[in-house]
Amino acid sequence: MSKRRNYEELADITFPADVETRIEEAVAQADQDLAAHTPGTEVRVNFRWGQKQLDLVRQAAALADVPYQTYLKQAVYRQAVADLKDAAAIRRAG
């Protein structure tokens, strides 16, 4: 069974300076936490994708001049940070 989802593109959000500062501090802390990563604490994540999706990711990774696994990790991390920023801003605004 094929699932089709329609996503609405959202407008860019502009944050007040104090909120933007807190966001930047949180991202910097996350970057420090990643840099402090110690070997042996990694977990393996597996998922299945279609060949077309993987080919698309490999193409984008080649443009970024990184291995596709690295590209995937970077893309997922960036999106997670963006989603968390958006969720925090919505909670504060509500």
C-alpha positions, 0 to 999 in steps of 0.5 A: 500500500502506497502512502501519499502525503501532501505537505504544506510549505511553511513561510520562514519564521523570524525570531526576536533577537533574544530567542535567536540568541537562545537558539544559537546557544542551544545549537552551539551546545549541541555541537559541543556535545557532538564534539565530545562524543566518546567512542563506544557509545554509537548506535546503529540505525537501519532503514529501508529505502527505494533505489530512487530515494537512495540515488537522489541522496547519493547525488546530493552527497556527491555535490556536497563532496561527502560520502552519502552516509555522512550526508544523511547524518548531517541532513537528519541532524540539521532537520532535527535541530530546525524542527526543535527550534520551530517547536520551541518557538511555537510553544513560547508564542502560544 
